[in-house]
Amino acid sequence: MVYGEGKVIAQDGGKMINKNTQIYCSFSSNPGNNGCLFFNSAFRERKINAIYKSFYSNNIEKSVEAVKTLHISGFAVSMPFKLEVLDLVDEVTKEVDDIGSANTVVNNDGYLIAHNTDYLGAKSYLENYNFDLIYILGNGGFSKSVQYACKLMGKGYELIDRGNWALTKELKNKLIFNATPADFVSEHSSVIDGRPFTESGKDIALRQSKHQFKIYTGIDYE
């Protein structure tokens, strides 16, 4: 067993789980496999002695307590915990403070630091589109990250939430970003679906996961 970048690296290629194995995870009310596939492959390829597991949670406060009790090294949060988790951490990065939501938390011996990589995934994905204005559905934690990405890109956006949802019927030939957990289909506009089980959502999730990997390990993914 050797050490590098402050992380335990397994000489056997990370095939063996042992007492030194670091644990990373995610908490969601609707967990998926995207994180498991990405991180476990990345750990294995780089011979990092760590594992990643998605967990169902309906109580993020209890989940955070488990993180501290079990010395879990870091975790991701999905909807609907991106805002609530801010009340449970000890420190937030500037981006989290600016955005108002977090999706990544690092545990340093019980001291929790919240990060946001959602905006980086959204920004990277949106750079493939030529637009001046985008309509963002929802105003939750993920939506706030998309809004922040648009601000960094110098792009305009308009929010559509429950209060003005009827406007969706009037949108034609527009670019729309669905940042809600609900289905949204438009025959007249281009829709980017940010939900992690959709094609575009998986792409965005992969882009932001590469930034999470560096936060967790201190190692550039690429």
Secondary structure, 3 states (H helix, E strand, C coil): CEEECCEEECCCCCCCCCCCCEEEEEEECCCCCHHHHHHHHHHHHCCECEEEEEEECCCHHHHHHHHHHHCCCEEEECCCCCCHHHHHCCEECHHHHHHCCCCEEEEECCEEEEECCHHHHHHHHHCCCCCCEEEEECCCHHHHHHHHHHHHHCCEEEEECHHHHHHHHHCCCCEEEECCCCCCCCCCCEEEECCCCCHHHHHHHHHHHHHHHHHHHCCCCC
